[in-house]
Structure formats: structure tokens, C-alpha cells
Amino acid sequence: MIGADGRAQRGVFILLRRLRLPLVLLIVVYAVAIVGFTLVPGQAPDGSPWRMGFFHATYFVSFLGTTIGLGEIPYPFSDAQRLWALLCIYSTVLSWLYAIGAVFSTLQDPMFRRILHENRMASGVRRITEPFYLICGYDDSGTLVARELAEGGVRLAVVDNDLTRVDAVEVDNLRLPVPSLHADASDPRALALAGLTSPFCAGVVALTGDDGVNVNVALAARLMNPSAEIICAARWHHKQPEMAAVGADHIINPFDTFAERLILAVQAPSLHIIYEALTTQSANAMAAPRVLPLGRWIVCGHGPFGRTVRRHLERIGIEVTVIEEHGGDDVPEGTIAESPTRGDSWRAAGIETADGVVICGVKDTENLTACLTARKLNAEVFIAVRQNERRNTPMFKTAPLDISVLSGYIVAAEVLRIIRAPQLSYFMRLARQQKEDWAHDLLSAMREHIGEETVESWSLTIDPDEAGAVVAALRAGRTVTVGDLMRAPDNRGLRLRAVPLLLQRTQEKVLLPADEEVLAEGDRLLLCGRAIAASRLRWTARDDTVLAYVLDGVDSPRRVPWPPLPGRSLRV
């Protein structure tokens, strides 16, 4: 691939080269026709001989070649002139047909269409003058990430080697224009064309579905744009160290993520509900915690997903029986080497006395069949089923299962968590160290303040480099607390529908900061709440008048219009 100017020049060169013969033919035919009309004798109305001048000949051939037919000018033609006109009609029309056919042939040429496609991509990236993320791979996870980020006002660019997926970027009708490129994401030239080297490229998300390609994307991003944040999806554990070595900032393994959530649901049901509410699209905190048993579980399938789930369950002392039709060297002792779609296989695994089942196959139809078979033999057992393709969602919604596991959905949720609220990882790390009673109290607070609304999470940074009301107040010697920011900007007697989760400082992390916690420059506050609460909090933090009202109760800003909904990460 070459530069944008070079691609444009190359496109013009190819077009002119393909049209060289048609253009030459048109010029020759028109020149001969015009010269012929100046030479063929005619007769004036008074009977005197005359010959058409160059101007009249050019004028007549011009409308003759397009078959407009305005008549014989300036005098009626002689038979010789009409014979010449007849020859010119056929020659010019045939020349035009040949030229038009050459144009259409050139427009259908794969190389020419490729250059036009690359030019559109380069032009679309140049028009982005704000931070954007480059998404490599537009499968289920890439589609979900793009839709959610576009809805939040985040600019994007997409690269995928599947033309159908690239076309889907336009069909999906995203809120913002998203330039998309049909190319191999492992090619550094394709990444550069897609905007990797742009000063506005804030991050790269590698979701190609191929761990090797994701490693190449991470390496190219680290070398070509060292300041960009790199997020990689990984399905194989042996590829994760390689991704970390080339500079990936975040590595998401959907199998590990699900297994960790499953263990969280077993050990801390309330914290599991909180985590789901904070990381899952369109989720709320009203779901009732389900206590999963610690007894005996059955893992059906022993691929990368099944192995990961088995290791995590065994780590907390749960007995696991494996069903793997094809066996293998790495299956544990006691594995049932039979088809999971047969009732005998489940009986041999002890389904009647099992407390939980995780079906991890790579084919959705077989997974659903195994689910139906297990449910017939044990109507009360907890069943989680792996879903491989999003198009099968209608079947999974009606199947007798408790949880469906779509890898693309898990990856998308983790990517959105990292981009929207990077502090959430620190919060969950600290929260896992707390007891179930602590998580239950936090869940109750979220339900009280947020209710059935979708839970959104966002970060607020008291940035000393930004001109914000909070920074100005702190520098003026005022004291601003977490509770001050929780006041409603139009009625300081009411509290925002939000819950502070984490206050992060250089040397300190405060879990669930109290309202009396005093803020300082450089503090980062993680909150969750209703979407409108983020907008109102931004209003308070950035507007001097509103903050003065919140702090002192003067100059009520009731008539001040609300700002638009902000992004998930706010700097004030």
C-alpha cells in the first residue's frame, strides 16, 4: 500500500491507461468527421457552391455524435454531405459505445475498485479529528463494541478481512460514520491506512478471532503508535504471554472471564450480580442472587473452554466429572468418552445427583441437544451452555438452560469496561477481598439509588491540566467532598442516582468512599448509576455557577440548560 496521494494518482493512472484506446479512437473519429464536413461540397440556397466552415463542422458533429439531431445547418445538405453525415453517425455512435463500455469495464476492475476503496478509507480517517479506536475484526464481539461505542459518541475505524463484515459496517447504521477497510489486519500497511499512525488514534482493539493475527496487530500498534492503548482477545493460553511480550495493555480470554464469573457466582452471589450489572450491556442491579451449589459438577467438552472451566471449579474444591466424546491425552481420569447427546452418557456421569452442568462444545446444535438431554434427566440441575454463533440466539432464549455463554458477548463487555471505566478492574480486585455481607450492602445501595434503570459506570478525573470548576475551587482554597458532587445540580437537597465505588489516588485506593471524603487534584473517582446522573455530575464538575450552588446554595441554576450526555470517562 502507498500513501493517500500516491493511491489517488495511481487510480487516475489506471483509469487513463484503460481508456487510452477509446479516447484516441473518439478523437480520431471526431477529427475525421469534422475535416470531412469542411471538404465535402455543398450548395447554398442561391445555387452557388459552398463548403462548411470549421466552426459549423465542429458544432454539427458535436450534436450529431450524441444523436440529438438538430437539423442541417446552416443550409440544407447536398447528397454528398448527407452521405458523409450518415457515415459519421454510425462511426461516432459506435465509438461512444466502445468508450462507455471501457469505462464500465474499468470501474469493475478489481484493482481499480480496490484503490477507490482504500481512498475512501484514507479520506474517512483524515476526517476524524478527535480520539478514535481502531477495531480489527468485525465479528460478533466487534459488532457489539462498535455499536455501543458509537452510541456513546466514540469515533471508530474498522479493519476486517471478510468483505461481508466490512459491508455490514454500513448496513448496521451506526450512530456515527465509521470508515471500514477490507484488508488483512496482520499487514502493518493496512493498519497504517486504517489510521494506526494517526495522532488521534487512542487505541487498537484486536478482535480478529485468530490469536496469531492479534499478536501481529499488537506488535504493529506498539511499534507504530507507542502511545495507543492495545486491547487483545485471546482464546489460547499459550498465546497470552506472547501478546504481553509485544506490548498488549489488556488481554481478554473469554473462557477465563466466564470461569471467573462462574466462581464468583458460587462464592459471592451478590458481588456476581454487581459485576454483571457493571459490565453487561443493558443490565440492572435488580436480579436476585442465585446461590450455586458447591457439590459435584459435570463439564461437557474438554476443549480450551472446558479445560478452563474445569480448572477453575477444581481450584475451589468442586468435584468435576468430564464428558468428552473424542477422549484425548489431556482428559482427567474418569472421563466419560461418549457422545453428550445420549442419555447413557449423562447417566454414566451421574447427572441425577449433579449440582451443576457446563456444556462447552463448539457446535450450537450439539450443545442444545446435550442440554435437552441433561434437563430431561435432572429438572433441577443448574445448566450453563456455550453459544458459538449469535444468529442462534432465538433458540438459546427458549432452551431450558440457566445461562448461555456467548464468547463474543463476553469479550465485548470486557472491552467496553476497559474503555469506559478502566478503574473497574481495580474495584473488582478490591471487592473480591471483601465478604458477602459487604457485597450485599453495596447491592442494596445500588438498588436504592439506581432501581430498575440500566447501570452505567464511568470515571471522573480531577485533572489539574483541565480548566474545570472543581479544580478552580480547590485552587481557591475551597473544600470539595464526594458528597458535594453527589448533590443534584438543580436541587442540592436531592442526591444523584449514582453510587461512588472507588476513589483512586497516587498512593491510595479508597473503596466505596464516604460522602465526607475530601477531593484533591489528580483524584480519579469511579461511579455507577443512571445514565442521566453522569450528565448531571459533569454539569456540576465543570460549571462554576452550578458548583457554587451545590456548595453554598446560592444562585440556583435551575434555568441553565443541561449539557448533552457525556462520554463514560470525564476529565474536569
DAZI-V499640 format. One record per residue. N is the residue number from 0. RES is the residue in one small letter. SS is DSSP state (H for helix, E for strand, C for the rest). PHI is phi in radians with two decimals (NA if undefined). PSI is psi in radians with two decimals (none if undefined). Layout:
((N | RES | SS | PHI | PSI) (N | RES | SS | PHI | PSI))
This chain:
((0 | m | C | NA | 2.62) (1 | i | C | -2.14 | 3.11) (2 | g | C | -1.13 | 2.93) (3 | a | H | -1.08 | -0.77) (4 | d | H | -1.13 | -0.71) (5 | g | H | -1.11 | -0.68) (6 | r | H | -1.13 | -0.71) (7 | a | H | -1.11 | -0.77) (8 | q | H | -1.13 | -0.66) (9 | r | H | -1.17 | -0.66) (10 | g | H | -1.10 | -0.75) (11 | v | H | -1.13 | -0.70) (12 | f | H | -1.09 | -0.78) (13 | i | H | -1.11 | -0.73) (14 | l | H | -1.09 | -0.81) (15 | l | H | -1.18 | -0.64) (16 | r | H | -1.14 | -0.73) (17 | r | H | -1.23 | -0.47) (18 | l | C | -1.73 | 0.14) (19 | r | H | -1.05 | -0.92) (20 | l | H | -1.13 | -0.81) (21 | p | H | -1.02 | -0.70) (22 | l | H | -1.17 | -0.75) (23 | v | H | -1.06 | -0.74) (24 | l | H | -1.09 | -0.77) (25 | l | H | -1.07 | -0.76) (26 | i | H | -1.11 | -0.77) (27 | v | H | -1.12 | -0.81) (28 | v | H | -1.07 | -0.79) (29 | y | H | -1.15 | -0.72) (30 | a | H | -1.09 | -0.80) (31 | v | H | -1.09 | -0.73) (32 | a | H | -1.09 | -0.77) (33 | i | H | -1.16 | -0.82) (34 | v | H | -1.07 | -0.68) (35 | g | H | -1.07 | -0.73) (36 | f | H | -1.15 | -0.51) (37 | t | H | -1.34 | -0.30) (38 | l | H | -1.78 | -0.53) (39 | v | C | -1.23 | 2.21) (40 | p | E | -1.28 | 2.56) (41 | g | E | -2.27 | -2.97) (42 | q | E | -2.42 | 2.27) (43 | a | C | -1.33 | 2.90) (44 | p | C | -1.04 | -0.50) (45 | d | C | -1.47 | 0.08) (46 | g | C | 1.59 | -0.08) (47 | s | C | -1.40 | 2.54) (48 | p | E | -1.22 | 2.58) (49 | w | E | -2.65 | 2.75) (50 | r | E | -2.18 | 2.49) (51 | m | C | -1.17 | 2.40) (52 | g | C | -1.33 | 2.92) (53 | f | H | -1.10 | -0.68) (54 | f | H | -1.12 | -0.86) (55 | h | H | -1.12 | -0.64) (56 | a | H | -1.12 | -0.76) (57 | t | H | -1.12 | -0.75) (58 | y | H | -1.08 | -0.79) (59 | f | H | -1.18 | -0.76) (60 | v | H | -1.16 | -0.53) (61 | s | H | -1.11 | -0.81) (62 | f | H | -1.49 | -0.31) (63 | l | H | -1.20 | -0.72) (64 | g | H | -1.17 | -0.42) (65 | t | C | -1.69 | 0.14) (66 | t | C | 1.02 | 0.55) (67 | i | C | -1.29 | -0.83) (68 | g | C | 1.25 | 1.25) (69 | l | C | -1.56 | -0.05) (70 | g | C | 1.95 | 3.05) (71 | e | C | -1.51 | 2.18) (72 | i | C | -2.29 | 2.72) (73 | p | C | -1.39 | -0.20) (74 | y | C | -2.20 | 2.80) (75 | p | C | -0.97 | 2.46) (76 | f | C | -1.36 | 2.72) (77 | s | C | -1.44 | 2.98) (78 | d | H | -1.07 | -0.66) (79 | a | H | -1.12 | -0.73) (80 | q | H | -1.17 | -0.65) (81 | r | H | -1.19 | -0.64) (82 | l | H | -1.11 | -0.74) (83 | w | H | -1.13 | -0.69) (84 | a | H | -1.09 | -0.67) (85 | l | H | -1.09 | -0.78) (86 | l | H | -1.10 | -0.69) (87 | c | H | -1.17 | -0.63) (88 | i | H | -1.03 | -0.91) (89 | y | H | -1.16 | -0.70) (90 | s | H | -1.19 | -0.75) (91 | t | H | -1.23 | -0.68) (92 | v | H | -1.13 | -0.78) (93 | l | H | -1.12 | -0.65) (94 | s | H | -1.12 | -0.74) (95 | w | H | -1.14 | -0.72) (96 | l | H | -1.06 | -0.72) (97 | y | H | -1.13 | -0.74) (98 | a | H | -1.16 | -0.75) (99 | i | H | -1.14 | -0.69) (100 | g | H | -1.08 | -0.68) (101 | a | H | -1.14 | -0.64) (102 | v | H | -1.11 | -0.84) (103 | f | H | -1.11 | -0.66) (104 | s | H | -1.10 | -0.70) (105 | t | H | -1.17 | -0.70) (106 | l | H | -1.15 | -0.44) (107 | q | C | -1.59 | -0.08) (108 | d | C | -1.15 | 2.25) (109 | p | H | -0.99 | -0.71) (110 | m | H | -1.15 | -0.74) (111 | f | H | -1.15 | -0.73) (112 | r | H | -1.13 | -0.62) (113 | r | H | -1.11 | -0.74) (114 | i | H | -1.13 | -0.74) (115 | l | H | -1.07 | -0.72) (116 | h | H | -1.08 | -0.77) (117 | e | H | -1.17 | -0.64) (118 | n | H | -1.11 | -0.72) (119 | r | H | -1.12 | -0.69) (120 | m | H | -1.12 | -0.83) (121 | a | H | -1.07 | -0.71) (122 | s | H | -1.15 | -0.71) (123 | g | H | -1.12 | -0.69) (124 | v | H | -1.19 | -0.69) (125 | r | H | -1.11 | -0.50) (126 | r | C | -1.34 | -0.21) (127 | i | C | -1.45 | 1.97) (128 | t | C | -2.05 | 0.52) (129 | e | C | -2.51 | 2.87) (130 | p | C | -0.98 | 2.39) (131 | f | E | -2.46 | 2.85) (132 | y | E | -1.96 | 2.43) (133 | l | E | -1.71 | 2.02) (134 | i | E | -1.73 | 2.06) (135 | c | E | -1.77 | 1.79) (136 | g | C | 1.96 | 2.10) (137 | y | C | -2.10 | 0.86) (138 | d | C | -1.47 | -2.71) (139 | d | H | -1.00 | -0.81) (140 | s | H | -1.19 | -0.75) (141 | g | H | -1.09 | -0.67) (142 | t | H | -1.11 | -0.80) (143 | l | H | -1.12 | -0.74) (144 | v | H | -1.10 | -0.81) (145 | a | H | -1.08 | -0.76) (146 | r | H | -1.13 | -0.79) (147 | e | H | -1.17 | -0.75) (148 | l | H | -1.19 | -0.69) (149 | a | H | -1.10 | -0.69) (150 | e | H | -1.10 | -0.53) (151 | g | C | -1.50 | 0.08) (152 | g | C | 1.48 | 0.26) (153 | v | C | -1.57 | 2.27) (154 | r | E | -1.35 | 2.58) (155 | l | E | -2.44 | 2.80) (156 | a | E | -2.42 | 2.60) (157 | v | E | -2.24 | 2.44) (158 | v | E | -2.24 | 2.31) (159 | d | E | -2.68 | 2.55) (160 | n | C | -1.56 | 0.05) (161 | d | C | -1.84 | 2.00) (162 | l | H | -1.07 | -0.60) (163 | t | H | -1.08 | -0.70) (164 | r | H | -1.22 | -0.65) (165 | v | H | -1.11 | -0.74) (166 | d | H | -1.12 | -0.53) (167 | a | H | -1.16 | -0.38) (168 | v | H | -1.05 | -0.72) (169 | e | H | -1.32 | -0.66) (170 | v | H | -1.14 | -0.56) (171 | d | C | -1.19 | -0.22) (172 | n | C | 0.93 | 0.99) (173 | l | C | -1.17 | 2.76) (174 | r | C | -1.12 | -0.62) (175 | l | C | -1.98 | 2.63) (176 | p | C | -1.13 | 2.29) (177 | v | C | -2.15 | 1.86) (178 | p | E | -1.14 | 2.40) (179 | s | E | -2.30 | 2.53) (180 | l | E | -2.21 | 2.29) (181 | h | E | -1.56 | 1.79) (182 | a | C | -2.86 | 2.92) (183 | d | C | -1.41 | 2.05) (184 | a | C | -1.16 | -0.28) (185 | s | C | -1.39 | -0.11) (186 | d | C | -1.53 | 2.00) (187 | p | H | -1.03 | -0.53) (188 | r | H | -1.18 | -0.65) (189 | a | H | -1.15 | -0.71) (190 | l | H | -1.13 | -0.68) (191 | a | H | -1.12 | -0.74) (192 | l | H | -1.11 | -0.61) (193 | a | C | -1.38 | -0.02) (194 | g | C | 1.90 | 0.19) (195 | l | C | -1.04 | -0.66) (196 | t | C | -1.52 | 0.04) (197 | s | C | -1.18 | 2.47) (198 | p | C | -1.15 | -0.24) (199 | f | C | -1.66 | -0.01) (200 | c | E | -1.30 | 1.88) (201 | a | E | -1.51 | -0.41) (202 | g | E | -2.99 | 2.85) (203 | v | E | -2.19 | 2.30) (204 | v | E | -2.02 | 1.94) (205 | a | E | -1.66 | 1.82) (206 | l | C | -2.25 | 0.73) (207 | t | C | -1.32 | -0.27) (208 | g | C | 1.52 | -0.08) (209 | d | C | -2.12 | 2.00) (210 | d | H | -1.06 | -0.63) (211 | g | H | -1.12 | -0.74) (212 | v | H | -1.15 | -0.69) (213 | n | H | -1.07 | -0.64) (214 | v | H | -1.10 | -0.77) (215 | n | H | -1.10 | -0.68) (216 | v | H | -1.11 | -0.78) (217 | a | H | -1.11 | -0.71) (218 | l | H | -1.12 | -0.81) (219 | a | H | -1.10 | -0.71) (220 | a | H | -1.14 | -0.73) (221 | r | H | -1.15 | -0.64) (222 | l | H | -1.43 | -0.65) (223 | m | H | -1.59 | -0.36) (224 | n | C | -2.60 | 1.38) (225 | p | C | -1.04 | -0.43) (226 | s | C | -1.48 | -0.15) (227 | a | C | -1.31 | 2.49) (228 | e | E | -1.39 | 2.34) (229 | i | E | -2.04 | 2.14) (230 | i | E | -2.09 | 2.19) (231 | c | E | -2.16 | 2.47) (232 | a | E | -1.70 | 2.44) (233 | a | C | -2.39 | 2.33) (234 | r | C | -1.80 | -0.40) (235 | w | C | -1.95 | 2.27) (236 | h | H | -1.13 | -0.56) (237 | h | H | -1.25 | -0.21) (238 | k | H | -1.57 | -0.30) (239 | q | H | -1.14 | -0.74) (240 | p | H | -1.07 | -0.60) (241 | e | H | -1.16 | -0.71) (242 | m | H | -1.10 | -0.73) (243 | a | H | -1.15 | -0.62) (244 | a | H | -1.16 | -0.60) (245 | v | C | -1.49 | -0.05) (246 | g | C | 1.94 | 0.28) (247 | a | C | -1.16 | 2.27) (248 | d | C | -1.37 | -0.60) (249 | h | E | -2.39 | 2.30) (250 | i | E | -2.12 | 2.15) (251 | i | E | -1.97 | 2.04) (252 | n | C | -1.87 | 1.91) (253 | p | H | -1.07 | -0.51) (254 | f | H | -1.23 | -0.78) (255 | d | H | -1.09 | -0.72) (256 | t | H | -1.08 | -0.81) (257 | f | H | -1.13 | -0.75) (258 | a | H | -1.06 | -0.70) (259 | e | H | -1.14 | -0.68) (260 | r | H | -1.16 | -0.66) (261 | l | H | -1.11 | -0.77) (262 | i | H | -1.13 | -0.65) (263 | l | H | -1.10 | -0.69) (264 | a | H | -1.15 | -0.55) (265 | v | H | -1.29 | -0.77) (266 | q | H | -1.56 | -0.60) (267 | a | C | -2.47 | 1.42) (268 | p | H | -1.00 | -0.70) (269 | s | H | -1.16 | -0.74) (270 | l | H | -1.14 | -0.57) (271 | h | H | -1.12 | -0.74) (272 | i | H | -1.09 | -0.71) (273 | i | H | -1.10 | -0.80) (274 | y | H | -1.11 | -0.75) (275 | e | H | -1.10 | -0.71) (276 | a | H | -1.14 | -0.61) (277 | l | H | -1.44 | -0.41) (278 | t | H | -2.01 | -0.23) (279 | t | C | -1.75 | 2.36) (280 | q | C | -1.10 | 2.41) (281 | s | C | 1.04 | 0.59) (282 | a | C | -1.84 | 2.71) (283 | n | C | -2.23 | -3.13) (284 | a | C | -1.74 | 0.27) (285 | m | C | -1.60 | -0.12) (286 | a | C | -1.11 | 2.46) (287 | a | C | -1.37 | 2.26) (288 | p | C | -1.06 | 2.29) (289 | r | C | -1.81 | 2.15) (290 | v | C | -1.44 | 1.96) (291 | l | C | -1.56 | 2.47) (292 | p | C | -1.31 | 2.72) (293 | l | C | -1.70 | 0.20) (294 | g | C | -1.26 | -2.18) (295 | r | E | -1.92 | 2.36) (296 | w | E | -2.10 | 2.74) (297 | i | E | -2.07 | 2.21) (298 | v | E | -1.89 | 2.07) (299 | c | E | -1.75 | 1.95) (300 | g | C | 1.80 | 2.30) (301 | h | C | -2.22 | 0.74) (302 | g | C | -1.44 | -2.80) (303 | p | H | -1.00 | -0.68) (304 | f | H | -1.20 | -0.88) (305 | g | H | -1.07 | -0.73) (306 | r | H | -1.08 | -0.72) (307 | t | H | -1.12 | -0.80) (308 | v | H | -1.10 | -0.77) (309 | r | H | -1.05 | -0.78) (310 | r | H | -1.08 | -0.74) (311 | h | H | -1.19 | -0.68) (312 | l | H | -1.17 | -0.77) (313 | e | H | -1.17 | -0.47) (314 | r | H | -1.13 | -0.52) (315 | i | C | -1.78 | 0.28) (316 | g | C | 1.55 | 0.27) (317 | i | C | -1.53 | 2.33) (318 | e | E | -1.32 | 2.30) (319 | v | E | -2.18 | 2.30) (320 | t | E | -1.94 | 2.34) (321 | v | E | -1.88 | 2.39) (322 | i | E | -1.96 | 2.04) (323 | e | C | -2.44 | 1.90) (324 | e | C | -1.03 | -0.69) (325 | h | C | -1.64 | 0.04) (326 | g | C | 1.07 | -2.49) (327 | g | C | 2.30 | 2.90) (328 | d | C | -1.32 | -0.43) (329 | d | C | -1.68 | 0.09) (330 | v | C | -1.35 | 2.56) (331 | p | C | -1.29 | 2.89) (332 | e | C | -1.14 | 2.45) (333 | g | C | 1.57 | 0.13) (334 | t | C | -1.15 | 2.41) (335 | i | E | -1.54 | 1.87) (336 | a | C | -1.61 | 1.12) (337 | e | C | -2.43 | 2.94) (338 | s | C | -1.19 | 2.33) (339 | p | C | -1.32 | -0.07) (340 | t | C | -1.52 | -0.06) (341 | r | C | -1.79 | 2.44) (342 | g | H | -1.13 | -0.56) (343 | d | H | -1.07 | -0.62) (344 | s | H | -1.10 | -0.76) (345 | w | H | -1.22 | -0.63) (346 | r | H | -1.15 | -0.68) (347 | a | H | -1.13 | -0.53) (348 | a | H | -1.44 | -0.13) (349 | g | C | 1.42 | 0.76) (350 | i | H | -1.10 | -0.51) (351 | e | H | -1.10 | -0.51) (352 | t | H | -1.93 | 0.10) (353 | a | C | -1.32 | 2.63) (354 | d | C | -1.75 | -0.40) (355 | g | E | -2.69 | 2.65) (356 | v | E | -2.37 | 2.35) (357 | v | E | -2.18 | 2.04) (358 | i | E | -1.76 | 2.08) (359 | c | C | -2.09 | 0.41) (360 | g | C | -1.19 | 2.96) (361 | v | C | -1.74 | 0.01) (362 | k | C | -2.12 | 2.17) (363 | d | H | -1.11 | -0.70) (364 | t | H | -1.11 | -0.73) (365 | e | H | -1.18 | -0.66) (366 | n | H | -1.11 | -0.76) (367 | l | H | -1.20 | -0.65) (368 | t | H | -1.10 | -0.76) (369 | a | H | -1.10 | -0.64) (370 | c | H | -1.12 | -0.80) (371 | l | H | -1.09 | -0.70) (372 | t | H | -1.12 | -0.78) (373 | a | H | -1.15 | -0.68) (374 | r | H | -1.17 | -0.60) (375 | k | H | -1.13 | -0.57) (376 | l | H | -1.52 | -0.36) (377 | n | C | -2.63 | 1.79) (378 | a | C | -1.32 | -0.26) (379 | e | C | -1.82 | -0.19) (380 | v | C | -1.20 | 2.53) (381 | f | E | -1.34 | 2.24) (382 | i | E | -2.21 | 2.18) (383 | a | E | -2.02 | 2.32) (384 | v | E | -2.18 | 2.34) (385 | r | E | -1.32 | 2.29) (386 | q | E | -1.92 | 2.19) (387 | n | C | -1.69 | -0.53) (388 | e | C | -2.21 | 2.31) (389 | r | H | -1.17 | -0.45) (390 | r | H | -1.13 | -0.32) (391 | n | H | -1.57 | 0.17) (392 | t | H | -0.96 | -0.74) (393 | p | H | -0.98 | -0.65) (394 | m | H | -1.22 | -0.70) (395 | f | H | -1.19 | -0.54) (396 | k | H | -1.16 | -0.53) (397 | t | H | -1.72 | -0.07) (398 | a | C | -1.31 | 2.65) (399 | p | C | -1.39 | 1.15) (400 | l | C | -2.22 | 2.91) (401 | d | C | -1.71 | -0.66) (402 | i | E | -2.46 | 2.34) (403 | s | E | -1.86 | 2.43) (404 | v | E | -2.00 | 1.81) (405 | l | E | -1.78 | 1.98) (406 | s | H | -1.00 | -0.75) (407 | g | H | -1.06 | -0.63) (408 | y | H | -1.19 | -0.71) (409 | i | H | -1.13 | -0.78) (410 | v | H | -1.09 | -0.78) (411 | a | H | -1.06 | -0.75) (412 | a | H | -1.08 | -0.70) (413 | e | H | -1.20 | -0.70) (414 | v | H | -1.08 | -0.80) (415 | l | H | -1.11 | -0.66) (416 | r | H | -1.09 | -0.75) (417 | i | H | -1.14 | -0.74) (418 | i | H | -1.32 | -0.76) (419 | r | H | -1.35 | -0.80) (420 | a | C | -2.45 | 1.38) (421 | p | C | -1.08 | -0.34) (422 | q | C | -1.27 | -0.23) (423 | l | H | -1.06 | -0.55) (424 | s | H | -1.10 | -0.76) (425 | y | H | -1.11 | -0.70) (426 | f | H | -1.09 | -0.82) (427 | m | H | -1.16 | -0.58) (428 | r | H | -1.11 | -0.73) (429 | l | H | -1.30 | -0.63) (430 | a | H | -1.16 | -0.58) (431 | r | C | -1.14 | -0.33) (432 | q | C | -1.48 | -0.10) (433 | q | C | -1.61 | 2.93) (434 | k | C | -1.52 | 2.91) (435 | e | H | -1.08 | -0.60) (436 | d | H | -1.08 | -0.71) (437 | w | H | -1.09 | -0.79) (438 | a | H | -1.13 | -0.65) (439 | h | H | -1.12 | -0.72) (440 | d | H | -1.13 | -0.72) (441 | l | H | -1.13 | -0.72) (442 | l | H | -1.08 | -0.68) (443 | s | H | -1.12 | -0.70) (444 | a | H | -1.14 | -0.71) (445 | m | H | -1.11 | -0.72) (446 | r | H | -1.14 | -0.65) (447 | e | H | -1.17 | -0.76) (448 | h | H | -1.53 | -0.53) (449 | i | H | -1.84 | -0.56) (450 | g | C | 1.17 | -2.45) (451 | e | C | -1.52 | 0.04) (452 | e | C | -1.20 | 2.71) (453 | t | C | -1.10 | 2.33) (454 | v | C | -1.44 | 2.17) (455 | e | E | -1.96 | 2.58) (456 | s | E | -2.15 | 2.51) (457 | w | E | -2.70 | 2.86) (458 | s | E | -1.98 | 2.52) (459 | l | E | -2.12 | 2.09) (460 | t | E | -1.93 | 2.18) (461 | i | C | -1.47 | 1.45) (462 | d | C | -1.48 | 2.07) (463 | p | C | -1.16 | -0.31) (464 | d | C | -1.52 | -0.11) (465 | e | C | -1.82 | 2.55) (466 | a | C | -1.54 | 1.62) (467 | g | C | -2.19 | 2.86) (468 | a | H | -1.15 | -0.66) (469 | v | H | -1.16 | -0.78) (470 | v | H | -1.07 | -0.76) (471 | a | H | -1.09 | -0.71) (472 | a | H | -1.15 | -0.72) (473 | l | H | -1.12 | -0.71) (474 | r | H | -1.23 | -0.37) (475 | a | C | -1.50 | 0.06) (476 | g | C | 1.59 | 0.09) (477 | r | C | -1.37 | 2.69) (478 | t | C | -1.77 | 2.16) (479 | v | C | -2.10 | 2.19) (480 | t | E | -1.91 | 2.95) (481 | v | H | -1.06 | -0.69) (482 | g | H | -1.10 | -0.57) (483 | d | H | -1.08 | -0.75) (484 | l | H | -1.25 | -0.34) (485 | m | C | -1.43 | -0.10) (486 | r | E | -1.32 | 2.53) (487 | a | E | -1.18 | 2.34) (488 | p | C | -1.22 | -0.29) (489 | d | C | -1.88 | -0.08) (490 | n | E | -2.77 | 1.65) (491 | r | E | -1.13 | -0.18) (492 | g | E | -1.40 | -0.21) (493 | l | E | -1.82 | 2.69) (494 | r | E | -1.81 | 2.49) (495 | l | C | -1.11 | 2.64) (496 | r | C | -1.41 | 1.17) (497 | a | E | -2.61 | 2.76) (498 | v | E | -2.26 | 2.12) (499 | p | E | -1.22 | 2.25) (500 | l | E | -1.82 | -0.69) (501 | l | E | -2.67 | 2.33) (502 | l | E | -1.95 | 2.07) (503 | q | E | -1.98 | 2.22) (504 | r | C | -2.17 | 3.12) (505 | t | C | -1.00 | -0.80) (506 | q | C | -2.06 | 0.26) (507 | e | C | -2.65 | 2.52) (508 | k | E | -2.27 | 2.10) (509 | v | E | -1.86 | 2.01) (510 | l | E | -1.44 | 2.29) (511 | l | C | 0.86 | 1.14) (512 | p | C | -1.04 | 2.42) (513 | a | C | -1.31 | 2.85) (514 | d | C | -1.07 | -0.46) (515 | e | C | -1.42 | -0.07) (516 | e | C | -1.16 | 2.16) (517 | v | E | -1.45 | 2.35) (518 | l | C | -1.55 | 2.70) (519 | a | C | -2.44 | 2.87) (520 | e | C | -1.08 | 2.40) (521 | g | C | 1.61 | -0.13) (522 | d | C | -1.19 | 2.56) (523 | r | E | -2.16 | 2.17) (524 | l | E | -2.00 | 2.16) (525 | l | E | -1.70 | 2.26) (526 | l | E | -2.30 | 2.81) (527 | c | E | -2.36 | 2.67) (528 | g | E | 2.92 | -2.87) (529 | r | C | -1.27 | 2.70) (530 | a | H | -1.05 | -0.68) (531 | i | H | -1.18 | -0.44) (532 | a | H | -1.14 | -0.60) (533 | a | H | -1.11 | -0.71) (534 | s | H | -1.15 | -0.74) (535 | r | H | -1.24 | -0.61) (536 | l | H | -1.15 | -0.69) (537 | r | H | -1.09 | -0.69) (538 | w | H | -1.02 | -0.82) (539 | t | H | -1.11 | -0.77) (540 | a | H | -1.27 | -0.39) (541 | r | H | -1.88 | -0.36) (542 | d | C | -1.77 | 2.11) (543 | d | H | -1.07 | -0.72) (544 | t | H | -1.14 | -0.77) (545 | v | H | -1.15 | -0.76) (546 | l | H | -1.11 | -0.66) (547 | a | H | -1.10 | -0.68) (548 | y | H | -1.15 | -0.74) (549 | v | H | -1.12 | -0.68) (550 | l | H | -1.37 | -0.72) (551 | d | H | -2.01 | -0.27) (552 | g | C | 1.38 | 0.36) (553 | v | C | -2.01 | 2.77) (554 | d | C | 0.95 | 1.09) (555 | s | C | -0.98 | 2.23) (556 | p | C | -1.60 | 0.54) (557 | r | C | -1.00 | -0.58) (558 | r | C | -1.54 | -0.03) (559 | v | C | -1.34 | 2.24) (560 | p | C | -1.16 | 2.54) (561 | w | C | -1.26 | 2.54) (562 | p | C | -1.31 | 2.89) (563 | p | C | -1.19 | 2.85) (564 | l | C | -1.04 | 2.28) (565 | p | C | -1.48 | 3.12) (566 | g | C | -1.29 | 3.10) (567 | r | C | -1.38 | -0.28) (568 | s | E | -2.03 | 2.05) (569 | l | E | -1.94 | 2.40) (570 | r | E | -2.14 | 2.14) (571 | v | C | -2.34 | none))
